């Protein structure tokens, strides 16, 4: 302890003046990086074992350090550990506690390493664990989508382009579109994991260390695929965090699109689906309201995750080699984006199985919007009319239908024949919504049979993971 009764700085040797109180809290990260304590202790335990292997510590010293670190871990987990802002960060809080507990041997732990390789290691370990949790959550949501797609494989709804009724599609097909987006997110996440799972430990401050360390050994102990190649790069770049944020932003953009549709579909005007009460809230003034808060919030949280991607990109931009204190600013965006993504995936994995489809409403909405107009054009092409001419014939038929207040299937054969003599009474087979969706029976098409094939393929993909 120094005279002002504060814990003395572990780096205080070359200083004569004490740190300004504001600067002390301005530069400290312990308020937020304490959540890395498990990974920090794991890294230190591996480092101590490596120091033993390299004869830098003896067996007794290594054991004392490992036991001391494990008792600190327990104390932190139980909530009894006293974090000190004066000790700046998670690393120095734990190291100081270790020396308090086991005495001078604790001071040997920091041999052949620096906080620079320590923090790079901690963050990679933390992110790797989070990636593994997120991977599972994506799988749970995908599996819920597959179940719903199977259940609604032949449920007909209007498909939209420009949010105008375009062609009939099946609800199951629509669910499987979301499955595909998540499938790409999943593969982006695993790809990112490969570049996260490399060990910077041993890079020390920036140049490596003069001790006979064994980087392969610590990498193996910590479950990394291998050590990183260049010490300067290892302590400085945070591109793995940027990649993670890019993955998270794209995932959130997908969830925001999903959310937007759920918000639309639950509106009185659409009424395609209902969400159970537990995912909605009411209004304090309008008694009739049931608001789709969960999808709205997920849509809103997308902005903050994209914001974190921008923060991390801007943080890294133009930083000279090697470590700079700027990098301390990577923690809060990374932590928050991980928390946000996990919460949103969790909410969706719970909500999707609870979606209730109003099949009749979707069906009549599809009927109203001339969703089979393209089918009529295709019918005429099959009878020999060039597609452009067929397009004109159908355009005129639709205009007539609008004038009469009738859907194409409700027009009489004589009415339809006014626009083309090629039309015969088999036309009504293609003018039905069922005929329209069943006709799109090829890989990637909306036909119920294709949805069931896509469901089976998706289940096989999920089971293989
Ligand atoms: N709290 C720091 C960070 O988050 C740890 C590394 C500090 N290194 C240093 N030389 N000041 O990046």
Boltz pocket constraint, residues with backbone or C-beta under 6 A from the ligand:
constraints:
  - pocket:
      binder: B
      contacts: [[A, 27], [A, 29], [A, 33], [A, 89], [A, 115], [A, 116], [A, 119], [A, 324], [A, 325], [A, 327], [A, 328], [A, 329]]
      max_distance: 6.0
